[in-house]
Amino acid sequence: MASAHSQNSVPTLAGFEIQEPKVHGDRKSGRFRLWPYISRLVGWPGIVICGQFTLQIAAWGFFGALQSRGAIFWHFKGSDWFNAITLITWPFTIISTILGFFSSYMFSLAVRQLIALGLQGAGMSLDTFISTMKISSRSYILDREHILDSNNKRKWSALSIAVVTLTGLQVSGWNTLIQPTVIIKETPLNGQELDLSSRLLQQLQTNGALNSCVFNSIHPGLSVAFATGQTESGYASAKDYLDSGPGSLTLMDQTFNTSTGGILPLTLFDVNATGWFPDFNVTAIPAAISASSAILSNGLPSSYSMNQQGFTADVQCKFQTLAADTTPSLFLATNAVTDSANPNITNFEISSDCIVADASPDPDGSQLNVAAAYVQVVPPRDPDYVLMIGCGGVGNDYTLVFVGSGLYAFMNSTVCTFSPKITRVQVDYSDADSFSGTIGTTTFFSGAISDSGGPSGLSAVATIKTMISFAQALNINTMGNQLRGLLQDLDTSSETMLSATANYIRGVAEYSGSVFRACLSMENGTLVDGVPANMTTPIYGSFRSQGVGWQDSARSRFLPTFLPLVPGTIVAIATIVVALVTVARHARDPVRESFDPSDTMHLLFASAAGGLNNVFSGTIKDAIVAAEDVHIVLGNYQGRIPAFTHS
């Protein structure tokens, strides 16, 4: 190895010399050789360039996917996946930290290589060396006195602050981009459903075309699920009023909380209705909501809320003694029935000469102002029954008369004013991908309109009377038992009993509105092709997909969507530029022995081996300041490799 150097040579770390005129002459001549440049990209330059490109392609590619799709869901198995978000947060925070560290490390590697090759070439001032070393280690350069005195120091300080800030923000940017969150994605929904206030519907009722749905939509002995639901709907409403615990009912495979609200459960697809209306040659209830199949994600809990038309009633009840000469009038007739298998069977019949609610027959062939029941009488006890008749009232009201006996004497006699209403309802559905779900709430809006004399109002009166008929057996009455059970600890002569009865009737009325809608909405029924467009009212709402995954992070209108990616992109560009510039400046230099300026041992050995005794005079501040302008080169000093020398 050469230990002495001519004036026109540059010491190297590989034991040979390169003549300065040849090397620097080529550099100064501006000639660029492509192959040496490309060959020097192999190794650390290729690593940092490819690494940063890979990170940015991944980041911007994922960002682009979120922009185009809006959200990417992560499918979890099991019902407790919502709680899994707490377990996911920590690992993804670690991943974000690793990705940010990797990008910062590649930036530091590029800067360190720039320093190492610069020292082995033309060298640099000690101040530049120290400042770039701090930049490579992502440390602040903050020397108050020198910043005030030196414009160069201010530039280094500003650059160090920018580097520390950007490399630090990378972690936050990655975390914002890849951290899964609970996503609730909403998509607007709209459609059409039967309008109970339609004039055409009123006209069809006038000519009797709707009688099958007004009076016979719940046929005795056939639609068992609907018949049972009548008392369920009343019981749930009365129970909710008395705050006796949660009450629910099932109608058309949907579980309602407290009440149906008089709505037709809406779905995103056609529903087979043959089991609900066995007397009709029906096929299906068509989907009332139009929605893209893309919003239905298999395996994700989904729900939707709709603003629909509902049906309800204002009900007020009071105790009133009735007789043949009162208004309304009341007649009671009894007829013993000879039946050897069931002795003591008596037919109890109540009737009134009030204006009948409608002249059309109800399911058992009688009028709405006539009701009868077969009851077993066991003296000396009074017979246990509840009977009801319906009268056309004054203005917008019907009058419902309930007569109770025996165990249900607390209802004798109860007169209720019944005012049917068409209203708007906010409905929350769960399990949107299946018709069998739960309707959480049905919230009524103000602005209801009367429907007295309309088909839905008349259907409600007929349904309540049919409910009483279904509820009565030889020895018990289901409605009477339910009210008696709810009121067992209360004064049955109080206003509480009357209000409970009113809420019971209201619940059945709302149930009847749902059945009436279903009866008219099905195909091949009363309306063969389903509900025509001129008998519909618009409905609207929103579909919600719920899950864990990723979505567009920019929910703020004040910040651009790509903001979290900016720090990492700037660091990547800076890394690539530093790598390319470094290779371009040293592409024709020979491959030399490695020197790592971030390695403390390398620095100590190079400093000790070089001839800088007069420069490095101590750590006193003045001594350091005095040495900052010294130009240092990593070369060969008295046979020691490598060594810091100065020119």
Secondary structure, 3 states (H helix, E strand, C coil): CCCCCCCCEECCCCCCCEEHHHHHHHHHHCCCCHHHHHHHHCCHHHHHHHHHHHHHHHHHHHHHHHHHHCEEEECCCCCCHHHHHHHHHHHHHHHHHHHHHHHHHHHHHHHHHHHHHHHHCCCEEHHHHHHHHHHHCCCCCCCHHHHHHCHHHHHHHHHHHHHHHHHHHHHHHHHHHHCCEEEEEEEEEEEEEECCCCHHHHHHHHCCCCHHHHCCCCCCCCCHHHHHHHHHHHHHHHHHHCCCCCCEEEECCEEEECCCCCCCCCCCCCEECCCCCCCCCCCEECCCEECCHHHCCCCCCEEEEEEEEEEEEEEEEEECCCCCCCCCCCEEEEEEECCCCCCCEEEEEEECCCCECCCCCCCCCCCCCEEEEEEECCCCCCCCEEEEEEEECCCCCEEEEEEEEHHHHHHCCEEEEEEEEEEEEEEEEECCCCCCCEEEEEEECCCCEECCCCHHHHHHHHHHHHHHHHHECCCCEHHHHHHHHHCCCCCCCCHHHHHHHHHHHHHHHHHHHHHHHHHHHCCCCCCCCCCCHHHEEEEEEEEEEEEEEEECCCCCCCCCCCHHHHHHHHHHHHHHHHHHHHHHHHCCCCCCCCCCCCCHHHHHHHHHHCCCCCCCCCCCHHHHHHHCCCEEEEEEECCEEEEEEEC
